[in-house]
Amino acid sequence: MGFANFDRNADGVITEQEFQQARAERIAERSQQGYRMRNLAAAPPFTDLDLDADGELSPQEFADAQARHRQRMMRPPR
């Protein structure tokens, strides 16, 4: 999901409410498609993504979080 999918009101930032709503919808959608919902408990909370702690995710914070997630997913299992 891209930034626009999370930025529900298209104001250029993602609030925690928008983030939680989009994440919940994505989880429900993937579950209905039959995907196993592994590692949900390990998903980072909004506050871990909001690096400047201003209560909003900028496009850069969002992109950085996605990059960190991709790096974690590419690590070989221990």
C-alpha positions in Angstrom: 0.0 0.0 0.0 1.3 3.4 -0.9 1.2 6.7 1.0 -2.1 7.8 -0.7 -3.9 4.7 0.6 -3.1 5.7 4.1 -3.6 9.5 3.6 -7.4 9.2 3.6 -8.2 12.9 3.4 -5.3 13.6 1.0 -3.9 16.4 3.1 -0.3 15.3 2.6 0.2 13.6 6.0 -1.0 10.5 7.7 -2.5 10.7 11.2 -2.5 7.9 13.6 -6.3 7.4 13.0 -5.8 7.2 9.2 -2.9 4.8 9.7 -4.9 2.5 12.0 -7.9 2.6 9.7 -5.9 1.8 6.6 -3.9 -0.9 8.3 -7.1 -2.6 9.7 -8.7 -2.5 6.2 -5.6 -4.0 4.6 -5.5 -6.8 7.2 -9.1 -7.6 6.7 -8.7 -7.6 2.9 -5.7 -9.9 3.0 -7.4 -12.2 5.4 -10.4 -12.5 3.2 -8.1 -13.3 0.3 -6.8 -16.3 2.2 -3.4 -14.9 3.2 -2.0 -16.1 6.5 -1.6 -13.2 8.8 1.8 -13.9 10.3 3.8 -11.5 12.4 0.9 -9.1 13.1 2.1 -8.7 16.6 5.5 -7.6 15.3 4.1 -4.8 13.2 5.5 -1.5 14.3 3.2 0.9 16.1 2.5 4.3 14.6 4.8 6.0 17.2 7.8 4.0 15.8 7.2 5.3 12.4 6.6 8.9 13.4 10.2 9.7 13.9 9.8 13.4 14.7 6.9 12.6 17.1 4.7 15.3 15.6 1.6 13.0 15.5 1.8 12.7 11.7 3.7 10.7 9.1 5.2 12.7 6.3 5.7 11.1 2.9 9.4 10.7 3.8 8.7 9.1 7.2 6.3 6.7 5.4 8.9 5.9 2.7 11.6 5.3 5.3 9.4 3.0 7.3 8.6 1.0 4.1 12.3 0.7 3.3 13.1 -0.5 6.8 10.3 -3.1 6.5 11.6 -4.4 3.2 15.1 -4.7 4.7 13.7 -6.7 7.6 11.7 -9.0 5.3 14.8 -9.7 3.1 16.9 -10.9 6.0 17.5 -14.6 6.1 15.8 -16.4 8.9 17.9 -17.1 12.0 
